[in-house]
């Protein structure tokens, strides 16, 4: 009864959000909105699709570099004056780049919402395109990359992606390399922003203590500063099917083992809830997960071991990692292979399924307790092509999932046995 009540509450929360459009210069821009009057706060995002690091086809790290430049304020005010102006009004404006999307975000008090949009409009119209800002960002980025030279988790993770996504844009570090960052010019950043921060790629997300009609008018004015541009469909990027292994020798006292494999599922698959349950039991669930149980509890090979499934519009794959002693590296690697092979062959037990149901259903309210979480949930439903409220439907499916159906699903995904390994060792 408690689980059913939880599902109903979550469904009601999610349905408070609305999806509409705002027409600007003949283009209908998707508009996601949730009114929340509990606090006098407003948050607004413009999400640009196919504009994250997946668009770094010419120079690795360009999307993140461009986001950093937009965080340097306007050309007119400069970085410091722009930041001080925003701070004096308790307005926050930031840019950040993901894998598939580029996001401009503004948050403020209700009374400063209009001003906040005005400053965001100024930033989009007049970015701080200057040699000074370029030099500052390069210095900071190169310093960060230099500090990563002894971050063996970072090195192993990037090496694994270079194996799984060989000869594709996803094989490169999202922050770029020392060589690629040094090669980025001001015109590269200008070109990226002009080609990707455009109306035809925009999705607007707004939530807070504001009236929807008033918001639409203000957002339409903001969007009018953007060029029309053109939208491009995301290309699907396949994971290497043939298992590969790369061992990197470093001055380390531990072995860093990163592993990954293909996972054949589409972002809009109705079976995603089964994948969510399966991977939780295999490696996401911490203590009690198969990998943690075998690698830490039974063998004492590592402090922790995890596996996750990444599913997006452009690609999907399984990945995991652990650290172990140098002399137990081979045993740990073999244990990972054996655990996953046994998982695919035999599936899961009824007790594991029931415990996973209790956790996923019981913890779900924590994932939608803030407005930001709810807006992100609604955005992801829209972005993935689902109807509003799909998340609550998925919870019902998890609640009703039968052991036989789950095990048939697990056994049908033998591709996860094609494991590639990237290992940093001494």
C-alpha positions in Angstrom: 0.0 0.0 0.0 2.9 2.4 0.9 4.5 1.7 -2.5 1.3 2.4 -4.4 0.8 5.7 -2.4 4.3 6.7 -3.2 3.7 6.1 -6.9 0.6 8.2 -6.9 2.3 11.1 -5.1 5.3 11.0 -7.5 2.9 10.9 -10.5 1.0 14.0 -9.1 4.3 15.9 -8.6 5.5 15.1 -12.1 2.2 16.1 -13.7 2.5 19.5 -12.1 5.0 20.3 -14.9 3.8 21.3 -18.3 5.2 21.2 -21.8 4.3 23.9 -24.3 6.1 25.9 -27.1 7.2 29.5 -27.5 7.2 30.7 -31.1 10.1 33.0 -32.0 10.8 34.1 -35.6 8.7 31.3 -36.9 10.4 28.6 -34.8 8.4 26.8 -32.1 10.8 26.3 -29.2 9.8 23.6 -26.7 9.0 25.1 -23.3 8.9 23.1 -20.0 7.4 24.9 -17.0 6.6 24.2 -13.4 5.0 26.8 -11.1 6.2 26.5 -7.5 5.2 29.3 -5.0 6.7 27.8 -1.9 9.8 30.1 -2.2 10.2 33.4 -4.1 12.8 31.8 -6.5 13.0 31.2 -10.2 15.3 29.2 -12.3 15.5 29.2 -16.1 17.6 27.1 -18.5 18.1 27.2 -22.3 19.3 23.7 -23.3 20.9 23.5 -26.8 20.7 20.0 -28.2 23.5 18.3 -30.2 25.8 20.9 -28.8 27.9 19.3 -26.1 31.2 17.5 -26.3 29.7 15.2 -29.0 30.0 18.3 -31.3 33.8 18.5 -30.7 34.5 17.0 -34.1 37.3 19.5 -34.9 39.1 20.1 -31.6 38.7 18.1 -28.4 37.5 20.2 -25.5 36.0 23.0 -27.6 32.5 22.7 -26.1 33.7 23.0 -22.5 36.2 25.7 -23.5 33.3 27.7 -25.0 31.2 27.3 -21.8 34.1 28.6 -19.8 34.3 31.7 -22.0 30.6 32.4 -21.5 31.3 32.3 -17.8 33.7 35.2 -18.3 30.9 37.8 -18.6 30.2 40.2 -21.4 32.7 42.0 -23.5 31.3 45.4 -22.3 31.6 44.8 -18.6 34.3 42.2 -18.5 34.5 39.2 -16.1 34.9 40.9 -12.8 32.3 43.7 -13.3 29.8 41.3 -14.7 30.2 38.9 -11.8 30.0 41.8 -9.3 26.8 43.1 -10.9 25.1 39.7 -10.7 26.2 39.2 -7.1 24.8 42.5 -6.0 21.4 41.4 -7.2 21.7 37.7 -6.0 21.5 36.5 -9.7 23.4 33.5 -10.9 24.2 32.9 -14.5 26.3 30.0 -15.7 27.1 27.9 -18.8 28.1 24.3 -18.9 28.5 21.6 -21.5 27.5 18.0 -21.2 28.0 15.2 -23.7 25.0 15.9 -25.9 23.7 19.3 -24.6 25.0 22.8 -23.9 23.1 24.7 -21.1 22.8 28.3 -20.2 21.2 28.7 -16.8 20.0 31.7 -14.8 18.5 31.7 -11.2 17.4 34.6 -9.1 14.9 35.9 -6.6 11.4 36.4 -8.1 11.8 40.2 -8.0 15.0 40.0 -10.0 13.8 37.5 -12.6 13.4 40.2 -15.3 16.8 41.7 -14.6 18.3 38.2 -14.6 16.9 37.5 -18.1 18.3 40.9 -19.2 21.8 40.0 -18.1 21.5 36.6 -19.8 20.4 38.3 -23.0 23.4 40.6 -22.8 25.7 37.7 -22.3 24.3 35.9 -25.3 24.5 39.0 -27.4 28.0 40.2 -26.3 30.2 37.3 -25.0 33.6 38.3 -23.7 35.5 37.5 -26.9 38.9 38.8 -25.9 42.5 37.7 -25.9 42.6 38.2 -22.2 39.7 35.8 -21.5 41.1 33.2 -24.0 44.5 33.4 -22.3 42.9 33.0 -18.8 40.8 30.0 -19.8 43.8 28.3 -21.5 46.0 28.7 -18.5 43.4 27.3 -16.2 42.5 24.4 -18.4 46.1 23.5 -19.1 46.7 23.6 -15.4 43.8 21.3 -14.7 45.0 18.9 -17.4 48.5 19.0 -15.9 47.1 18.1 -12.5 45.4 15.1 -14.0 48.7 13.5 -15.1 48.8 11.6 -11.8 45.1 11.1 -11.5 45.0 7.4 -12.5 41.2 7.1 -12.3 41.0 9.9 -14.9 43.7 8.3 -17.1 42.1 4.8 -17.0 38.6 6.2 -17.6 39.8 8.1 -20.7 41.8 5.1 -21.9 38.7 2.9 -21.7 36.7 5.4 -23.8 39.5 5.5 -26.4 39.0 1.7 -26.7 35.2 1.6 -26.6 34.7 4.5 -29.0 37.9 4.3 -31.2 38.0 6.8 -34.1 34.9 8.7 -32.9 34.5 12.0 -31.1 33.7 10.1 -27.9 37.2 8.7 -27.7 38.6 12.1 -26.8 38.6 13.6 -23.2 35.7 16.0 -22.9 38.1 18.6 -21.5 40.5 18.1 -24.4 44.2 17.3 -24.4 47.1 19.7 -23.8 47.6 19.8 -27.6 44.0 20.4 -28.5 43.5 23.1 -25.9 46.6 24.9 -27.0 45.3 24.9 -30.6 41.9 26.5 -29.8 41.6 30.0 -31.2 39.1 32.7 -30.5 37.5 32.1 -33.9 37.0 28.5 -33.0 35.0 29.5 -29.9 33.0 32.1 -31.8 32.2 29.6 -34.5 31.1 27.0 -31.9 28.8 29.5 -30.1 27.3 30.9 -33.3 26.6 27.5 -34.7 25.3 25.7 -31.6 23.6 28.4 -29.4 20.7 28.8 -31.9 17.0 28.9 -31.8 16.6 25.7 -33.8 18.4 23.7 -31.1 16.9 25.4 -28.1 14.7 23.9 -25.4 13.6 26.2 -22.5 13.1 25.0 -19.0 11.6 27.3 -16.3 10.4 26.7 -12.8 9.5 28.8 -9.7 7.2 31.5 -8.4 6.2 33.1 -11.7 3.2 33.3 -13.9 3.5 31.1 -17.1 2.0 33.7 -19.5 4.4 36.4 -18.2 7.3 34.0 -18.4 6.6 33.1 -22.0 6.6 36.8 -23.0 9.9 37.4 -21.3 11.5 34.2 -22.6 10.4 35.0 -26.2 12.2 38.4 -25.9 15.3 36.7 -24.6 15.3 34.1 -27.4 14.9 36.7 -30.1 18.6 37.6 -29.6 19.6 34.1 -30.8 20.3 33.4 -34.5 17.9 30.9 -36.2 20.7 28.5 -37.0 20.0 24.9 -38.0 19.2 21.7 -36.2 21.1 18.5 -36.8 20.1 15.0 -35.7 22.5 13.2 -33.4 24.6 10.5 -35.0 24.5 7.1 -33.3 27.9 6.0 -32.2 28.5 2.3 -31.7 30.7 0.7 -29.1 33.6 -1.5 -30.3 32.2 -5.0 -30.4 35.6 -6.8 -30.2 37.0 -6.9 -26.6 40.3 -5.0 -26.2 42.8 -4.4 -23.4 45.2 -1.6 -22.7 47.7 -1.6 -19.9 49.4 1.7 -19.0 52.5 1.6 -16.8 52.7 4.4 -14.2 54.3 5.0 -10.8 51.4 3.8 -8.8 50.9 1.7 -5.7 47.5 0.4 -6.8 46.1 -1.1 -10.0 43.2 0.9 -11.5 40.9 -1.4 -13.5 38.2 0.2 -15.7 36.1 -2.1 -17.9 33.3 -1.6 -20.4 31.2 -3.3 -23.1 28.4 -2.7 -25.5 24.8 -2.5 -24.2 22.3 -2.8 -26.9 19.4 -0.7 -25.8 17.8 2.5 -27.2 17.2 5.6 -25.1 13.4 5.3 -25.7 13.2 1.6 -25.0 10.2 0.4 -23.0 12.5 -2.2 -21.4 14.8 0.4 -19.8 13.3 -0.3 -16.4 14.5 -3.9 -16.7 18.0 -2.6 -17.4 17.8 -0.3 -14.4 16.9 -3.2 -12.1 19.5 -5.5 -13.6 22.4 -3.1 -13.4 21.5 -2.2 -9.8 21.8 -5.9 -8.8 25.0 -6.4 -10.8 27.0 -3.3 -9.8 25.2 -0.1 -8.9 23.7 -1.1 -5.6 26.8 -0.8 -3.5 27.0 -3.4 -0.7 24.8 -6.3 -1.8 25.5 -5.9 -5.5 27.1 -8.9 -7.2 30.4 -7.2 -8.0 30.8 -5.7 -4.5 29.9 -9.0 -2.8 32.4 -11.1 -4.8 35.2 -8.6 -5.1 35.2 -7.0 -1.7 33.2 -9.1 0.8 34.3 -12.6 -0.3 37.8 -12.0 -1.7 38.9 -8.7 -0.2 40.3 -7.5 -3.5 39.1 -3.9 -3.5 37.4 -1.4 -1.2 34.6 -0.9 -3.8 33.6 -2.1 -7.3 30.8 -0.7 -9.4 29.1 -1.1 -12.8 26.7 1.2 -14.5 24.8 1.5 -17.8 25.0 4.7 -19.8 22.1 5.2 -22.2 21.7 8.3 -24.3 20.4 9.3 -27.7 23.8 8.9 -29.4 25.3 5.8 -27.6 24.8 3.2 -24.9 27.3 1.1 -23.0 28.1 -0.6 -19.7 31.1 0.5 -17.7 32.6 -0.2 -14.3 35.7 0.2 -12.2 37.7 -0.8 -9.2 41.1 -0.4 -7.5 43.1 -3.3 -6.2 46.6 -4.2 -5.0 49.2 -4.6 -7.7 49.7 -8.3 -7.0 45.9 -9.0 -7.1 45.3 -7.3 -10.5 44.9 -10.4 -12.5 42.6 -12.1 -9.9 40.4 -9.0 -9.7 40.1 -8.8 -13.5 39.2 -12.5 -13.7 36.6 -12.0 -11.0 34.9 -9.2 -12.9 34.7 -11.4 -16.0 33.4 -14.4 -14.0 30.8 -12.4 -12.1 29.3 -10.8 -15.2 29.4 -14.2 -17.1 27.5 -15.9 -14.2 25.1 -13.0 -14.0 24.2 -13.4 -17.7 24.0 -17.1 -17.6 22.0 -17.6 -14.4 20.2 -14.3 -13.9 19.2 -13.0 -10.5 17.5 -14.5 -7.4 14.0 -13.6 -6.1 15.5 -12.0 -3.0 17.7 -9.8 -5.0 14.8 -8.6 -7.2 12.6 -7.9 -4.1 15.3 -5.9 -2.3 16.0 -3.9 -5.5 12.3 -3.1 -5.9 12.2 -1.8 -2.3 15.1 0.4 -2.8 14.2 1.9 -6.2 10.6 2.5 -5.2 11.3 3.6 -1.7 14.0 6.1 -2.6 12.2 7.6 -5.6 10.6 10.5 -3.7 14.1 11.7 -2.8 14.8 12.1 -6.5 11.9 14.5 -7.1 11.8 16.5 -3.9 13.2 19.7 -5.3 12.0 21.8 -8.2 15.3 21.4 -10.0 15.0 17.6 -9.8 11.5 17.6 -11.1 12.3 19.9 -13.9 15.2 17.8 -14.9 13.0 14.7 -14.7 10.4 16.3 -17.0 13.1 17.5 -19.4 14.6 14.0 -19.7 11.2 12.5 -20.4 10.7 15.0 -23.2 14.3 14.7 -24.5 14.1 10.9 -24.7 10.8 11.0 -26.5 8.5 9.8 -23.7 5.1 11.2 -22.7 4.9 13.4 -19.5 4.7 11.2 -16.5 6.6 8.3 -18.0 8.8 8.0 -14.9 5.8 7.1 -12.7 4.7 4.5 -15.3 8.2 3.1 -15.1 8.0 2.7 -11.4 4.8 0.8 -11.7 6.5 -1.5 -14.2 9.4 -2.1 -11.7 6.8 -2.9 -9.0 5.2 -5.5 -11.2 8.3 -6.9 -12.7 8.4 -10.7 -12.5 11.6 -12.7 -11.9 11.2 -14.8 -15.0 10.9 -11.7 -17.3 13.9 -10.0 -15.7 16.1 -13.1 -16.1 15.0 -13.5 -19.7 16.0 -9.9 -20.3 19.4 -10.3 -18.7 20.2 -13.5 -20.7 19.3 -11.7 -23.9 22.1 -9.2 -23.4 25.1 -11.3 -23.9 26.9 -8.4 -25.5 28.0 -7.2 -22.0 30.3 -10.3 -22.0 32.5 -8.6 -24.6 34.5 -6.7 -22.0 37.3 -4.3 -22.8 39.8 -3.3 -20.1 41.9 -0.2 -19.5 44.3 -0.8 -16.6 46.8 1.5 -15.0 49.4 -0.4 -13.1 53.1 -0.2 -12.1 
